[in-house]
Each structure stands twice: as C-alpha cells, then as structure tokens.
Amino acid sequence: MNASAASTVNGGISFWYADQPTPTPREPLAGDASADVCIVGGGYTGLWTAYYLKKAAPFLRITLLEQKFCGYGASGRNGGWLYNGIAGRDRYAAKHGKDAAMRLQEAMNATVTEVVETAATEGIDADIHHGGVLEVAYTPAQLSRLKAFHEAELAYGEKDRLLLGARETAARIRIAGAVGSSWTPHGARIHPVKLVTGLARAVEELGVVIHESTPVTEIRPKHAVTPYGTVRAPYVLRCTEGFTAALKGEKRTWLPMNSSMIATEPLTDAQWERIGWAGREALGDMAHAYMYAQRTADGRIALGGRGVPYRFGSKTDNDGRTQPATIDALREILVRLFPSLAGVRIDHAWSGVLGVPRDWCATATLDRSTGLGWAGGYVGSGVATANLAGRTLRDLVQQDSGQAGPTDLTTLPWVNHKVRKWEPEPARWLGVHGLYAAYRTADRRETSSHSATTDGLARLADRLSGR
Ligand SMILES: Cc1cc2nc3c(=O)[nH]c(=O)nc-3n(C[C@H](O)[C@H](O)[C@H](O)COP(=O)(O)OP(=O)(O)OC[C@H]3O[C@@H](n4cnc5c(N)ncnc54)[C@H](O)[C@@H]3O)c2cc1C
C-alpha cells in the first residue's frame, strides 16, 4: 500500500460529498398512498423523469421513492463526464439500421446541451465546464483503435470532432507517452452531486413528492411495495440502475458492475503548469480496461477505472468503500499518465455500481399492458443518457395515457428493447472476472508488443461477453 494511503478517505459515498453540506433527509413514506406516477430511485434517471413529467403535466401527482437519499447511487459518485456516448448504439444500428442509430446519436449530442441549459434555467450550479471530451492513445494498438473510433463517430454524423497528433494532444494535456487523441465538443465536466442535489430540489419545488429512507422491496403492476406502506399508481417506473438486482424478481436483470475512483489533493499552480489541461476536457483513453478523469473545479484530478469489476451474487459496496488494491492500481495509472505527480496525496477513494444488461445495451421502456416502465442499463455512460431517458419516459407515459401521440423520442431504437437475463452464479462471477482479467492481460500485451493490432484476447473477450 502507498505511504500516503493512511490519509485517504475511503468511501463516505464519494469525494463529491466531501465539500457539500450534508443533505437534510426527507421524510419516509408514512403508510399507504396513491399517485398518478410512482418513480422508484432518486438518481438522475428518476429525477429527470419526474422533472419532465411534472413540467409537461403539472396536474400529475408524482411520488418518488428513494431507499437512502437522492444521489446515493452512481449519480452521486460518477466521474462527471456529461457526454454523448450511449451503450449499445452499434447493436441498435445492426438491428434497426444505421439511420435509426444516427437519430439516437443525434439525440445524445443534443442531450449534452439540454442538461447544460436546463441546469442554468433551474439555477443549478454544477461546476459545468463545456470543454468537450479528449480520448487519448499511448500504444500502437490503442492508436489504431482510436483512429477507427474517430472514423466511426464521424460516420454517425459528428462534424466537429478532431483527430489530434502527439503534439496537438500535448498542447491540450501533457500525458506521458500519448501518441494521439480524438476530441469531441459534445461533452462537459460536471460536479455530479451538485447536479443531483440541485435536480432533487428543482423537482420538489415543482410539486413532486419525494420520500427518502424508503426502500422499495417489490414492484408489481400498479404497486410499489415498501416496509412503510405501498404506493398505488397506474404507472410505476423503475429507475434503480446498479441496485436493480435487490428488487424481487430482478436478480439477474442488470449486473451491478463496479467502477472506482480516486481524487488527488488540490494541485499547485506549478503542477498544473507542467500538465496543462487548461480546457478542462473530460479525459479518457483507449485501453480495454479504460480510465476516465476530470480536472475538478477546485483543482484536483479525479480519475476512475474498473477496479474489482463485480461482487459475487450481484452485491453492491458498503457506502462507496473500495479495495486498497484498487486505490493503488488507480494511483499507478495516474502516475503513469502524469509522472510529475509521483508524490501526490490521494485525498479520497470510492466506488459505485452501474447497471449492465446482458447485451450491454441501454434502454427506456414502458410496458403498456402493465404500466410498468424502466430506464437504464447505461453501462458506464449514464450521466447524459439518464436525461434522454427521463424525456423518453415522459413521452411514453403521455402517449400511453392519451395525452400525446408518438414523438421523435418514442421512436428511437433503444425504446422498448428487451434482452435476456444474466446467467446464474457462479457463471456470472466467473464470466465477468474472466472478462476483465482478459482485458488487463490484453492491455499489458499491447503495451509490451508495440503491435498496432488489437490483442486477440480482447477480441475474443468482446465476442464471448456479448459486448
Ligand atoms: C464510479 C462511477 C463513475 C461513473 N462515471 C461516469 C461518467 O463519468 N459519465 C457517465 O456518463 N456515466 C458515469 N457513470 C455511470 C452514471 O453515473 C450512471 O449511469 C448514472 O448516474 C445512472 O443514474 P441512475 O439514476 O439511473 O442510477 P443511480 O444514480 O444509481 O440511482 C439509482 C437510485 O435508486 C435508488 N434505489 C435503488 N434501489 C432502490 C429501491 N429498491 N428502492 C428505492 N430506491 C432505490 C438508489 O439508492 C439510487 O439513489 C459512472 C458510474 C460510477 C459508479
């Protein structure tokens, strides 16, 4: 373990809560109740859905039930990349045609702007910096993937994306060994907790009823069951992402995949001088076990990666605590990227869960025969996608209840997508751990071989996992 590890706060939900006032708990549900729409889960998905529904139809009685507090899940722990990626786009192109997938991509591009503008309208100061996303390569194989990725994004209609060489990359961020990068303007850095708590406040001010400390144990048509009472509503919308497995009957629906992060101490002006990063781009790489990072508003680097990918039996972490080995591994990545930070203190480390469907495709769905809806399975790209999901669930509910017809959103290819469940244990655990062991080995082999071709093990892992 690193010498500075003793001073690292581990867990406490996430670093993003460290500089925030402790949220005042909202009252739990007090007995049976009824509503027009019941939303389960107080992350971005549930809150955006409540926001857009209430804005569209102020007369609707909307109740949101949250097991702990709004922002307890990934929405209060993520890397703050608000960007235009959506899990499953290529698969949707294969199934519904390229044009349909291009419409989905265009909707995602617009979603980044939608979040930025709505936060401004609602007076939510989430440290948003609209500096785009920079994805870098530091091996020949990564460079080949980067170029292919860049071309693919252009083919999906991106016009302003730039392919940058080593020098142009260094002019933005000086990353050791970087040989190229791809930059898109469709991304922004955010402070995740400021967004989720601001959103909860805005939703409550609109008249949505939020009950916290209220775990839903079972969802069935027209019912959300909790230990404090049952909410009856014609529409019950499940927005529980990485925690979905804990609900009755949902054990194998979406796999809770871990992602872990560290945040450094605030860097000095001299340290920033060596690194650059004046554009505050969201930063990622083309490794198979990829990293993601941001320059925070208070001058730190927050960096994340996979860590231990999955806990046996679809378990989730204990309030964000992560393994010491994961903290060391993330620190190693940080120092590999920025060798001048070898002695930097890591102030905080944490982890969280994201939802992974068996085919790695995000969806927004409303079953019209039961009134049950859900959105998620975003894999690692949910900060912006949750907003598109919220607007889509709004349109689906309005369409089903006869208040509106089909819209541009209800006809997107990710709507009402169904997929089979994950395998039972121990196959699930073995499969996911095998997958990430293969990706790490492939990353190591690509680094040492200097080959420009993606390692065969990673290609095999992609095929077997259904990605
Ligand atoms: C460490 C980490 C880094 C990430 N980085 C990025 C990133 O930089 N960019 C990006 O696009 N995506 C990122 N993601 C993914 C992104 O954060 C999520 O996809 C997104 O926040 C999902 O929002 P959500 O509302 O669907 O789920 P969540 O935010 O997880 O919210 C679900 C909520 O439901 C509540 N809940 C669950 N079960 C119940 C129940 N039974 N009863 C009542 N309430 C319940 C939970 O307490 C939680 O508050 C990251 C995820 C993690 C974990």
The ligand as an ORCA input file, in Angstrom:
! r2SCAN-3c Opt
* xyz 0 1
  C     -17.723      5.425    -10.134
  C     -18.623      5.710    -11.311
  C     -18.202      6.591    -12.301
  C     -19.037      6.874    -13.376
  N     -18.652      7.836    -14.273
  C     -19.491      8.196    -15.272
  C     -19.171      9.289    -16.104
  O     -18.172      9.984    -15.894
  N     -20.016      9.567    -17.139
  C     -21.144      8.839    -17.364
  O     -21.855      9.120    -18.338
  N     -21.505      7.848    -16.532
  C     -20.721      7.524    -15.477
  N     -21.109      6.572    -14.600
  C     -22.446      5.999    -14.739
  C     -23.508      7.008    -14.269
  O     -23.122      7.608    -13.070
  C     -24.834      6.293    -14.095
  O     -25.172      5.630    -15.294
  C     -25.990      7.220    -13.764
  O     -25.685      8.023    -12.658
  C     -27.220      6.369    -13.502
  O     -28.230      7.144    -12.923
  P     -29.494      6.392    -12.354
  O     -30.373      7.412    -11.749
  O     -30.074      5.522    -13.392
  O     -28.899      5.411    -11.241
  P     -28.350      5.770     -9.778
  O     -27.694      7.079     -9.735
  O     -27.565      4.588     -9.308
  O     -29.658      5.929     -8.932
  C     -30.459      4.860     -8.547
  C     -31.108      5.287     -7.247
  O     -32.114      4.360     -6.934
  C     -32.064      4.105     -5.550
  N     -32.631      2.776     -5.371
  C     -32.124      1.620     -5.828
  N     -32.900      0.579     -5.491
  C     -33.958      1.101     -4.811
  C     -35.095      0.542     -4.195
  N     -35.303     -0.779     -4.213
  N     -35.966      1.365     -3.577
  C     -35.783      2.703     -3.567
  N     -34.690      3.292     -4.119
  C     -33.790      2.502     -4.739
  C     -30.591      4.170     -5.206
  O     -30.368      4.421     -3.839
  C     -30.129      5.314     -6.087
  O     -30.194      6.558     -5.447
  C     -20.299      6.240    -13.500
  C     -20.714      5.346    -12.519
  C     -19.900      5.078    -11.428
  C     -20.368      4.134    -10.363
*
